[in-house]
Amino acid sequence: MSITESVEQIQERIADACLRVGRKPDSVRLMAVSKMQPLPSIEAAWNAGVRLFGENRVQEADEKFTLFKEQHPELELHLIGTLQRNKTNAASMLFDCVQSVDREALIDKLGKACTSRPKPLPILLELHTGEDSKTGFPNIDGLCRAVERVLPYSSLVVQGLMTIAPNTEDKARIRASFRSLISAYNILSSRFPSCDWSCLSMGMSSDFETAIEEGSTLIRIGTAIFGRRPA
Ligand SMILES: *Cc1c(COP(=O)(O)O)cnc(C)c1O
């Protein structure tokens, strides 16, 4: 299947999943996760109408997207992988959002790095909900402390939450992971009502329909758009 056909098929599956739970199809944003994919594949996804891309390494994203972004000002690029502290300056210039904010020390690093940005950097706080992934704040207390840590930085703006579900066939465990993110969202949006919590980034190629049923507003799709990643 071509990248265009894959994107169309995913958009249909998004619409079907939304219909099942009475949501509007345009309430879910589609991100193409282009890590390990070459520029021609990224161009194909762009031509198929994708405007939001995700990468998990700063240097790889920099190499592929710096020029492409200049040529395509509507393109939005998010970081979805662990950010090392020595990459925060580069990340603050390149990305339109860092979804993988997973520890307090990183908030300070980013907060300082982003003072040179023209606009504050949108961030998502990552919640650890799957036993297999090791990244993310462990629980609601960790998330609350993270919000308190972000608030003094005018260079950062919280826009929601992100999680990676466990890599398992067990549908119940996957659904439970998405539900813990939604329950964190409910608590945080009442405890910090002045923050924007509208972006709930959950769901990947193998589980995005479940994520949409549970309330995801942004799905991160790699394999189902591009095929298997080159080794
Ligand atoms: C690689 C990756 C994805 C996409 O995974 P697929 O299973 O290929 O859709 C989504 N989110 C994160 C954080 C990733 O690292």
The ligand as an ORCA input file, in Angstrom:
! r2SCAN-3c Opt
* xyz 0 1
  C       7.766      5.042     17.478
  C       6.751      5.718     18.310
  C       5.403      5.792     17.906
  C       4.866      5.152     16.650
  O       4.873      3.766     16.762
  P       4.142      2.826     15.678
  O       3.842      1.595     16.439
  O       5.127      2.608     14.593
  O       2.927      3.528     15.219
  C       4.529      6.501     18.715
  N       4.929      7.089     19.865
  C       6.206      7.031     20.301
  C       6.573      7.700     21.569
  C       7.152      6.339     19.543
  O       8.419      6.282     19.992
*
